[in-house]
């Protein structure tokens, strides 16, 4: 397989409701799709980050430059283009995991379409549907939050994740527990909003029987997370701090986490995400697949990862309607608290031409004619 053409398609899709975290508030998914054409098949992927470098250091305009000037030229000269060959070819380019993930996923989609194999089969999925959790953003009031949680539970979601930050933590968690009971699978995500000085405050979360507290402290500080975990009964889950399987092994060995959230884009693609899963699974550490408010293009591939044997906790692979009135692909619909794992070749979906036309804000040819 050889690369013939590559383009990015900028899209902006309104969210059905604003989504607020400790980083800020999103009202639309504003990103790009990467479309590659090879001599064997075509492939699609979605860049997972945002227009601004707030959640992570990468952002859409920067990723476009990196893809055009550094990553695609290296992919184009490979005598046999495969997803497995990409990582060594791209290794001289330091960092830029999300841009690398976009390229690897698009190439992997094309490669698997050429073979007639689904991504789920390729990764080693063991389920044809996965339980779906939902992430609930920071709201203006506790009653508004309770209404959101009630609606999501009525829709069938089997796990609730609450975004928290200083000043919005104990009260909303207590209110959700009192309203919906101790049996509700409940977890919180701080998105690095606290410091180790807040350990005694965070320890008060132990009273609520949470599944986990996700990335409470600053990114990449495994030592501080290990010290915090010693003081908490609630399992610490790492997200932003885990960039590869090596980081995951180190975090587990240090006792910095008892749960792993794997986001394929954050670790450079689905091949490394599978390695992260394998390391955690081998150590008996539960894994779940996180989300980045993806459209159906990104969500389809995440569902394949979420079907791996070590993914024993519901992920953030919510239904399309959780975020969008209209998705770029055929919508993913929640059934009995689960979403289906795509079984068609590649990632299993393609953008719907009419939806893609409506939400496209621009196109850029990055390689070829």
N, C-alpha and C positions, 0 to 999 in steps of 0.2 A: 504494500500500500504506500502511495506517495501523495504528498500534499499538493493540491492544484490551486485552491483558492481558500481565502479566509476573510470573513467580514464580521464586523460587530453591528448589532442592531440595538440602538438605544431605545429603551421603553420606559414609560412612566404610567403606572396604574394606581388609581386612587384606592386607599384603604377604606373599608366600610366604616371603621371608627379609628380615630387617632391612637397610636400605640406609643405609650410613654414608658421610658426606662430611666435609670440614673444618668444615662448619656444624653437624653433629650427626647423629643417627641417626633414621631414619623407620621405623616399624613398620606404618603404615597410611596410605593415601591419604585424607586428611580434608579435604574441600573442598565446593564446591557446583556444581550445574549451574544454568544460567540457561535458562528456558523462556519463549519469547515467543510470543504468539498475535496474528496480524495478520488483517486482513480478507481476505487472500489465501492465507496458509499459516502453518504453525507452524515454529518454529526452536529449535534446541538449541545450547548451548555449554558449555564447562567452564572454571571459574575455575582458573588454573594454579598459584596460590601456595598457601600453607599457613596453618594457624591462627595461626602466630606469624611476626612479621616478621624472619626470620633470613636466608633466602636473599636477600630483597629487602625494601624498605620496606613493601610492601603485604601485607595479610593478610585472611583471609576475612571477619571481622566488620566490618572497616573498609570493604572493598569493597562489602559489602551496603548500608551507609549511603550510600556515594558513589553507587551505582546508584540507590537509592530516592530520595534527596533531590536529586541533581544531574544525573545522566546520563539516566535515564528521562524525567523531565519535559521535558528538551530534545528527546529523541527523539519524545515524544508530540505535540508541537506542530508537527512538520514537516508541511507540507501533502502531501508525497510522501515517505514513509519509504523510503530506500535506504541501502545500506552506504556508498556514495560520499558521500551527503549528511551522514552522521553526523559525520565528522571535523571539518568546519567548525562544525557545531552544538555539538560537545563541546569545541572548542578553548578557550573561556573557563575551563573547569575545568583547572587546571594539574596536570600529572602524572597519576597513577593510570592508567598505561598498561594494566595487567593487567585492571582493571575495564572500561576502555574496550574492550579486546580481547574480553572476554566478551560485551559488548553488541553490538559490531560483528559478531562471528561468528554470534551467534544471529539477528541481523537478516539477515545475508548468507545463512545457511542457509534462512531462510524465503523470502527473495527468489528464490534460485536454485531452490528447490522449486516456487515459483509459475511460474517459467519452464521448469521441467523440465530444468535444466542442472546438471551436476556442478560442484563446486568446482574439481576438477582442470582441467576444460575452461576454466572462467572464468579461472583463474590463468595458463593457458598451459602445462600439463604436456605433456611430450613422451614420457613412459613410462607404461606401465600396471602396472608393478611397480618397486620400488626395493630396492637392496641394504640389508641391515639390519646395523647395528652394535649392540653391547651395552656398557653402562656397568657396570663392576664396582666396587662400593664398597670402602672400606677394611675390611680383615679383621683378625682378632685375631692371625693368624700367616701367614707366607709359604706353608707347606704348604696351609693352608685356601684362600688366594688361588689357588694353582696348581690346586687341585681345582675351584674355581669356573670358572676360565678353561678348563680341560679340558672341563668339562661344556658350557659355552657353545659351544665350538668343535665339539663332537660334535653339538650341536643345529643347527649350520649357520651360525652367525653369521660374517660375513666380515671383521669388524673388532672389535678389543678396545680399550676405553678404560678406563684405570685411574685411579681417584681417588687423589690424592696429597696429602700435607701434610708439614710439617717432621717428620722422624723416620720417615716412611713414604714414601720416594720411590726412592732409588737401589737399595736392596736388593730391593724387590718388582719393579721394572722389570728389573733384571739377572736375577732368578730366572725371570721370564716369558720373557725373551729366550733364556736358556740352555735352558729346558725346551722351548720351542715354535719356536725358530729365528728367523733374521733375516728370513724371508719373511713372517712374520705381520704384517699391518697393525696397528700398535700406536700408541696415543696416550695422553697423560696429561692430567688435568684437576685443577688446583690450587684452583679456586674462590676465588681471591684470597688464598691462604694465605701468600704470600711477600712480601718487600720487595726493593727494588733492591739492598740490601746482600747479598742471597743470590745475586747474579748469578753469582759464580764457582762456587757450589755447583750452581746450575741448569745451568751450562754443561757439567757432567759428564753431563747427560742426552744431550748430542750423541753420545756414544759408542754409543748404542743404536739409532740410525737410526729415530727416531720420526716419525710423520706430522706431529705437532704437539704443542705444549704449550699448553693452554687456560687463559686468564685467570690467569696466574701471580701477578700483582701486584694491588694494591688497585684496586677498581672506579673507572672514570672517569679514571684517570691515564694518559692517552695518551702523555704525554711520557716517563714512566718506562718504559712498554712499548716505546717507540721506542728508548730507550737500551739496554734489555735485548736487543731484537732485533738490535742492532748487534753484540752480544757472543755471540749464539747462532747456530749453524748450524741448529738445529731451528726450524722455522717457529713463530712465536707466533700463536695463534688468539685472537681476542677474542670474548667472550660478554657478560658482565654490563656491560661498558663501552659497548656499542653499543645506543643507545636509539632510533635512527632512521636513515634513509638519510644524513642530514647527518653524524652521528657517524661513519658508515661511510666516507664520502668523506674526512673529516678524518683518520681513522686510517690509511687507505691512503696518503694524500698524505704523512703524517708518517713512514711506514715503521713504524708501531706494530704492524702485523700483516701476515701473509702468507696468512692463512686467516680466513674469517668463519663464525661459528656464528650462525645466525639462529633465534631463538625468537619465533614470532608474538606470543605474549602479552607478551613483554618490550618489543616495539616498538609495541604498541597495536593489533595485529590483522594480518590477512592482507594487507590492501591495502598497509600500510607494509612488511610483510615482503617482499612482492614488489618493492617499490622498493629495499629493502636488497639483495636478490638482484640486481636489475638493475644497481645501482651497482658491486657487486663483480664481477659477470660482465663488465661493460664494461671493467673494469681487469684482467681476466685473473686475478682472485683467486678461488680455489676457495671454494665455499659448501657448507655442510651444515646440515641441520635438527636442532637440538637437541631435547631432551625434558625434561619436568618430571614424569616418572612418571605420565603421563596415563592415564585410563581410555580405553576405546574411543571415547568421544565426542571427546576431544581428540586422540587418536591418528589417527583417520580424517582429520581436517583437516590434520594435520601431514604425512601421507603424500601428500596432494595437493601441498603445497608442496615436498616432497622430490623430486617428479617434474619440477621445473623444470629447464631445460637447464644452468644454472650450478651446480646441486647435484651436483658430481662426486665428492664423498666420501660414504661411507656415513654416515647419520645415527644418532641415538639412537632411531629409530622401531622399537623392539624389539617382539616378539610379545607378545600379552596375557599368555601364560603366564610371561613373564619376571618379571612383578610380581604377577599375581593368579591365584588358583586359579579364580576366576570373575569375568568382566568384566561391566560394565554393558550391553554390547552383544554381538552375536555376536562371538566371539573372532577376533582377527587371528592367523593361523597362519603360521609360517615355512615356506616352500617353497624348497628349493635356495638358502638364504641370502637370500631376498627376501620382501617383503610386497606384497600386491596394493594398488593404488591404487583406492579406491572410485570407482565409475562411476555410481552412482545419483544422482538430483538432490540438490542441497545438499551437505552434508558426507558424505552417502551412508549414514549409519547413524542409528538411533534407540535410545534405551535400551529394553532388554527389560523389559516391565512387571513381571514377577515378580522379576527381579533388582533392579530399581530399588526395589521395595517392601521387599525384604529389607535392602538397604543404606542406605535412607533413615533419617536421624536427625531430620529436621524439615523443614517447609516454611514459606515466608513469601511472602505476596502482596505484591508491590512496586508494582504498578500495576493498575488496573482491578478488576473484580469477582472 
